[in-house]
Amino acid sequence: MKILKHPFFFISALIATLIYLAQRFQVSLPDWINFYVNDFLCMPIVLSLCLAVIRHLKQTDNLYVPLLAVLGLTTYFALYFEWFMPQISTRYTADIIDVGLYYLGAMLFFKVQKRLF
């Protein structure tokens, strides 16, 4: 699973984890980091994991996530986390900027997946 060892995935996952831990331990971070960085990193991390699993199951390294799948999964995440969850939990808030960041991260993944992985 070379994808999970690639710097693009590893650094993205590390940054997201460090931000999450800082928030859990109430470390003060700038608002743009607190509210937006993990939303941008979400789809590249999720899509990289999906690609790694698909390649492992199919036992081939020349499969890539098609655009329709990238857009479909990103739409699902946007609807789930920015529309559905805010209706049932006060922990979540709807934010249109987050939706844009999900799509920006997804497009970044789509553009670089064939060059990086």
C-alpha positions, -999 to +999 in steps of 0.1 A: +000+000+000+024+026-013-003+053-012-004+052+026+034+058+027+034+086+001+043+120+015+011+136+001-011+112+021+012+110+052+016+148+056-021+154+050-031+128+076-005+141+100-016+177+098-053+167+102-044+146+132-023+173+149-051+198+144-077+174+158-054+167+189-048+204+194-085+210+194-092+181+218-065+194+242-078+230+238-046+244+223-053+278+208-051+278+170-059+305+145-095+304+134-086+296+098-068+265+110-095+255+135-124+259+111-111+252+076-078+232+072-093+198+081-123+204+058-098+210+029-078+179+038-108+156+044-115+145+008-078+140-002-074+117+029-107+098+024-102+094-013-066+083-009-078+057+016-105+045-008-080+042-036-056+022-014-084-002-004-096-006-040-061-013-053-055-038-024-087-056-031-082-057-069-044-064-065-034-038-091-016-004-090-032+010-121-066+018-109-077+054-102-108+070-086-130+083-115-143+119-115-179+107-110-169+088-078-149+117-065-178+141-070-204+116-056-184+109-024-177+146-020-214+155-024-223+128+002-198+142+027-210+178+021-247+168+025-240+146+056-217+169+075-230+203+064-268+197+061-278+165+080-256+165+110-262+201+120-299+193+122-294+165+147-264+175+167-252+209+181-216+197+177-220+203+139-226+236+122-235+242+086-210+262+067-210+268+029-173+275+030-167+240+043-186+226+012-163+246-011-133+233+008-145+197+004-147+202-033-114+220-036-097+192-017-114+166-039-104+183-071-068+185-058-069+148-052-084+141-086-058+162-104-027+147-086-037+111-081-023+098-114+010+118-109+015+109-073+001+074-069 
